[in-house]
Every structure is written in structure tokens, then in C-alpha cells.
Amino acid sequence: MEHIYVNRSGDNAIIADYKTFLESKTLDGLVESYNKQVKCGVVGVRRQALYLMALKQEFKERLKESPVYLLEHVLGMVGPIEVIDGNIRIKE
């Protein structure tokens, strides 16, 4: 589940809008939103990549870790998760 992501002009504003929306969600709601993305998979739509970037930022702010990763322009997800005692755990 990966996507090649290269930052474009205007991306930061869109990510910020998604982030504002995600800030209003509970932690359970955030996990649910992430797991929905895992279920549908990375489909290659740029807006999905920007939404995943916002999810990454919000998880990092709340839990200091994220199930969304960006490594050398490769954006991906680790798979379905749950949060136990404030820590992300990958579901098996």
C-alpha cells in the first residue's frame, strides 16, 4: 500500500484543511478514518495522498507515532491498527 508523493505548490493548504477536520475527531474516530483508508487501499489519487499526509501529522501530534509513513517520497500505511494504552498496535 504505497504511493509516490512529491510535494506540489498548494499541497500544504489542502493538507492543513484536512488536518483541521481531523483535529475534531476523537482518537477512536481517527483510527477509524485511518482503517477505512487501509481497507480501500492506496488508489493513486492525489487527494488521498494529501489526506494520508494529514492523518500522519495528526497521529504524530497525538501519539508521537503514526501508521502512515513517508520514506524518500514513498507514502504508505502499515495496515490495520488499534490503539492500546496510547500506543499503536498493528492488527493481525
C-alpha positions in Angstrom: 0.0 0.0 0.0 2.3 2.8 -1.2 2.2 5.9 -3.3 5.0 8.1 -4.7 4.5 11.5 -3.2 6.2 14.7 -4.4 5.1 17.9 -2.8 3.5 20.4 -5.2 2.5 24.0 -4.8 -0.8 24.2 -2.9 -0.5 20.8 -1.2 0.3 22.3 2.2 -3.0 24.3 2.2 -5.0 21.2 1.3 -3.2 19.1 4.0 -3.9 21.9 6.5 -7.7 21.8 5.7 -7.8 18.0 6.1 -5.8 18.4 9.4 -8.3 20.9 10.8 -11.1 18.4 10.0 -9.1 15.5 11.7 -8.4 17.6 14.8 -12.1 17.5 15.7 -12.2 13.7 15.7 -11.7 11.5 18.8 -8.8 9.2 18.8 -11.2 6.3 18.0 -12.5 8.3 15.1 -9.0 9.0 13.9 -8.2 5.3 14.0 -11.5 4.5 12.2 -10.7 7.0 9.5 -7.2 5.5 9.0 -8.5 1.9 8.9 -11.1 2.9 6.2 -8.1 4.1 4.1 -6.4 0.8 4.7 -9.5 -1.1 3.7 -9.8 0.7 0.4 -6.0 0.7 -0.2 -3.9 3.3 -1.8 -5.6 4.0 -5.1 -3.2 6.6 -6.5 -5.5 9.6 -6.2 -3.5 12.7 -5.2 -6.2 13.9 -2.8 -6.0 10.6 -0.9 -2.2 11.1 -0.6 -2.8 14.6 0.9 -5.4 13.1 3.3 -2.9 10.5 4.4 -0.3 13.2 5.0 -2.8 15.0 7.3 -3.5 11.7 9.1 0.2 11.2 9.5 0.6 14.6 11.1 -2.4 14.2 13.4 -1.2 10.8 14.7 2.3 12.2 15.3 0.8 15.1 17.3 -1.4 12.9 19.4 0.6 9.7 19.9 4.2 10.7 18.8 4.0 7.9 16.2 2.0 7.3 13.0 0.8 4.3 11.0 1.3 6.4 7.9 4.9 6.7 6.7 6.8 8.8 4.2 10.3 7.5 3.3 12.1 9.0 0.3 8.9 10.1 -1.4 7.2 6.8 -0.7 3.9 7.3 1.2 2.4 4.2 2.7 0.4 2.6 5.5 1.4 -0.2 7.8 -2.0 -2.0 7.7 -5.0 -2.0 10.1 -4.3 -0.7 13.6 -5.7 -0.3 17.0 -4.6 1.9 19.9 -3.9 0.3 23.2 -2.7 2.3 26.2 -1.8 5.2 23.9 0.3 3.0 21.6 -0.4 2.0 18.0 -0.6 -1.7 17.5 -0.9 -3.3 14.1 -3.8 -5.8 13.9 -3.0 -9.2 12.8 
